Amino acid sequence: SAQIADLQQKLLDADNGDRAKQRWDSIATILEAKCALKYLLGELVSSKVQESKLQSSLEQSQASCSDVQKMLMEERNHTAELETAFQNQILVQEQQHQEKV
């Protein structure tokens, strides 16, 4: 039964591969060729439109990512400045405390 199932699967795979080839091989008239070409050109245009939309989306995402990275860098710089100011303030307070003591 395993061999039978394996052979049946091989037949199904062979049929699927042959069907696509048969469709192209069965084009016998200019009209059928025109229809097939029209379909393929439509698919090409659709793919190009989708590619264009995806490219635009990618460019927008890259610009957005760049903006976020810029903001992150600015925030890090600001945090570093605040930390330096707080450290200076702590030093001044420690000195004042030492003077009082």
C-alpha positions as a printed NumPy array, in Angstrom:
array([[  0.   ,   0.   ,   0.   ],
       [  2.935,   2.324,   0.638],
       [  4.268,   1.647,  -2.845],
       [  0.842,   2.265,  -4.36 ],
       [  0.531,   5.576,  -2.494],
       [  4.029,   6.555,  -3.648],
       [  3.196,   5.739,  -7.28 ],
       [ -0.086,   7.661,  -7.069],
       [  1.774,  10.706,  -5.717],
       [  4.313,  10.455,  -8.544],
       [  1.474,  10.344, -11.083],
       [ -0.16 ,  13.422,  -9.55 ],
       [  3.15 ,  15.319,  -9.609],
       [  3.752,  14.319, -13.223],
       [  0.222,  15.421, -14.187],
       [  0.696,  18.833, -12.583],
       [  3.975,  19.39 , -14.392],
       [  2.553,  18.239, -17.701],
       [ -0.572,  20.408, -17.431],
       [  1.383,  23.648, -17.479],
       [  3.408,  22.45 , -20.433],
       [  0.286,  21.203, -22.222],
       [ -1.365,  24.6  , -21.866],
       [  1.499,  26.241, -23.722],
       [  1.843,  23.384, -26.186],
       [ -1.879,  23.444, -26.931],
       [ -1.739,  27.019, -28.268],
       [ -2.458,  26.386, -31.906],
       [ -3.906,  29.62 , -33.272],
       [ -2.822,  33.228, -33.411],
       [ -5.912,  34.174, -31.423],
       [ -4.948,  31.841, -28.571],
       [ -1.381,  33.194, -28.689],
       [ -2.719,  36.761, -28.539],
       [ -4.882,  35.893, -25.539],
       [ -1.965,  34.237, -23.773],
       [  0.309,  37.185, -24.554],
       [ -2.34 ,  39.638, -23.373],
       [ -2.668,  37.712, -20.116],
       [  1.101,  37.613, -19.614],
       [  1.443,  41.329, -20.312],
       [ -1.337,  42.028, -17.83 ],
       [  0.493,  39.973, -15.227],
       [  3.714,  41.837, -16.032],
       [  2.035,  45.227, -15.597],
       [  0.443,  44.081, -12.365],
       [  3.801,  42.875, -11.074],
       [  5.491,  46.146, -12.049],
       [  2.793,  48.171, -10.264],
       [  3.161,  46.027,  -7.166],
       [  6.95 ,  46.36 ,  -7.334],
       [  6.618,  50.131,  -7.6  ],
       [  4.307,  50.27 ,  -4.582],
       [  6.636,  48.071,  -2.553],
       [  9.643,  50.174,  -3.574],
       [  7.822,  53.335,  -2.505],
       [  6.856,  51.739,   0.79 ],
       [ 10.45 ,  50.648,   1.334],
       [ 11.74 ,  54.165,   0.674],
       [  9.193,  55.631,   3.1  ],
       [ 10.161,  53.081,   5.74 ],
       [ 13.846,  53.862,   5.246],
       [ 13.181,  57.585,   5.598],
       [ 11.122,  56.961,   8.717],
       [ 13.855,  54.751,  10.153],
       [ 16.427,  57.451,   9.444],
       [ 14.27 ,  60.026,  11.232],
       [ 13.831,  57.758,  14.237],
       [ 17.574,  57.103,  14.372],
       [ 18.219,  60.847,  14.25 ],
       [ 15.763,  61.433,  17.095],
       [ 17.337,  58.617,  19.096],
       [ 20.8  ,  60.12 ,  18.655],
       [ 19.524,  63.548,  19.72 ],
       [ 17.891,  62.038,  22.81 ],
       [ 21.087,  60.184,  23.697],
       [ 23.091,  63.38 ,  23.349],
       [ 20.567,  65.257,  25.475],
       [ 20.665,  62.507,  28.109],
       [ 24.462,  62.621,  28.15 ],
       [ 24.372,  66.41 ,  28.598],
       [ 21.879,  66.099,  31.462],
       [ 23.964,  63.385,  33.082],
       [ 27.075,  65.573,  32.866],
       [ 25.186,  68.516,  34.355],
       [ 23.873,  66.348,  37.203],
       [ 27.353,  64.978,  37.905],
       [ 28.698,  68.545,  38.068],
       [ 25.86 ,  69.513,  40.367],
       [ 26.624,  66.534,  42.639],
       [ 30.295,  67.537,  42.748],
       [ 29.403,  71.114,  43.677],
       [ 27.065,  69.931,  46.439],
       [ 29.704,  67.523,  47.784],
       [ 32.243,  70.339,  47.858],
       [ 29.798,  72.596,  49.661],
       [ 29.084,  69.827,  52.136],
       [ 32.789,  69.249,  52.741],
       [ 33.276,  72.954,  53.315],
       [ 30.437,  72.986,  55.847],
       [ 31.83 ,  69.948,  57.63 ]])
